[in-house]
C-alpha cells in the first residue's frame, strides 16, 4: 500500500472520530447518605430469603392481587404508554438504519420518438427522427460518510429516548398500581367506618328502647327519649354519606381496572388493615429504582445527543453515490456485456451562509439540554421529599394508631360508667349520649387511621420506586424497616440507566 493511500485512510479515520457535540456525562446531584428516621422505625439486616415480586403482594390481600392483575391487563393508560414505547423503539430502528448503505432498484421500459429538429450537438452531423425502445434496470446505492458524527449522535439520542419511554412505561405501571391500591384501601377503610357506625346504631337503638321503656313507666321525661332519637337520626345520616363515599372509591377502582363502573361491584370487607414492613435502604437506592428519575436522566442523554446532531450541520455532508445497471433498446440484449452501465461519485455539501440558522439550532438544543438538567434535579429533589414525607408520615401514623386504640378502650369505659351512673340515678342521660357520641367519633377515627396507614405505606412504596429485593422486617407493624440487599434491579435493566 502506497504512502499516499495510507495517509488517506488515516485522515478518514481521524475525521470519523471527530464526533460533533459534547459526550454525555450524567450530572452530579447531592444525595443524603441516610434518611431521618423516627420511632418506631428501626434499621434491620438484609434477608435474601424474603419473597420478591410485585410490591402489592406484600399486603397479603388476594382481592387486591386480582384487581392489580386485571388493571395491568386492561388499563388503557398502560396501553398508551406501551404504544409510545413501541414508537420510540421504531424510531431507534429508523435512526440505526442511517449506519447502513441505502440500496434502490430502478427499472424503465419505454418507447420514444426523438425529434429531428432538436438542437444540434455537432454542426457536421445531421439530426434524424427515430422511434425506438428503451429498457433499463439500475441499482442505485447511497451511503453517508458520518464524518461529523451526525448519524452517531442521532442513534444515541434515539437510544436514550427509547430508554426514556421504557422508564415512562414503568412509571405509568407504578402510578397505576399505586392509585389502584390507594383507592382499594380507601374503600376498605370506609367499610371499617361503616361497620363502626352500624355497631353504634345498634347500641343507640338499644339505648333508645331502654329510655323509651323508662319514659313509658314514668321514670324519666320525654327529653331523654328525644335526645337519644336525635343522636340516632344523626348517626343514620352518616351511613348514607359513607355509602356515597364508598361508591366513589368503587367507581375509581372500576375505571383503573378497565371495567365500566355500572358493571363493577366489590363486596364489603371489614378485616383489620395491617400494612407490611417497608425496607428503606439508602437514599441513592430510591434514585436508582424510581422510574421517573430514570426517565428524567435518559431525557438528558437524548437532549445532549441533539446538540451533536445540530452541531454536525456546521460540517460538510458527504455521500457516496455508486450506480450500476444495464440499458438497451431491445430486451434480447438487455443483459449483454455491451449494455452494462455504471457510475461512481461523491456528493459533498457545505453550508456557506444561512443567516445564523445553524447557530440558532445549536443554541436551541443547548437550552433544551439545560432544561432537562433542571428537570432532572427537580425530579430528584421531589423523590427525596416524597420518600422523607412517607417515612415521617408513617412514623406519626404508627404512633397515632397505637394511641387511638387506647382512646377507644377509654371511651368504652366512659360509656359503661355513664350508663351505670344513669341507671343508678346519679347523672342525667345527657352524659350517656355524650359518651356514645365520643365513642363513635373515636372508633371512626381509629378506622380512618387504619386506612391512612395503608395509604401512607402505598405512598412510601411509590416514593421508593415500587418493588424491592430481599428484606427482613424487624419491629412491630409497619414501623419496622430493613436495609435493601445488593441484588439485581430488573427495572434498572429495562430503562437502561447509567
Secondary structure, 3 states (H helix, E strand, C coil): CCHHHHHHHHHHHHHHHCCCCCCCCCCCCCCCCCCCCCCCCECCCCCCCCCCCCHHHHHCCHHHHHHHHHHHHHCHHHHHHHHHHHHHHHHHHHHHHHHCCEEEEEEEEEEEEECCCCCCCCCCCCCCCEEEEEEEEEEEEEEEECCCCHHHHHHHHHHHHHHHHHHHHHHHHHHHHHHHHHHHHHHHHHHHHHHHHHHHHHHHHHHHHHHHHHHHCCCCCHHHHHHHHHHHHHHHHHHHHHHHHHHHHHHHHHHHCCCCHHHCCCCCCCCCCCCCCCCCCCHHHHHHHCHHHHHHHHHHHHHHHHHHHHHHHHCCEEEECCEEEEEECCHHHCCCHHHEEEECCEEEECCCCCCCHHHHHHHHHHHHHHHHHHHHHHHHHHHHHHHHHHHHHHHHHHHHHHHHHHHHHHHHHHHHHHHHHHHCCCCCHHHHHHHHHHHHHHHHHHHHHHHHHHHHHHHHHHHCCCCCCCCCCECCHHHEECCCCCCCCHHHHHHCCC
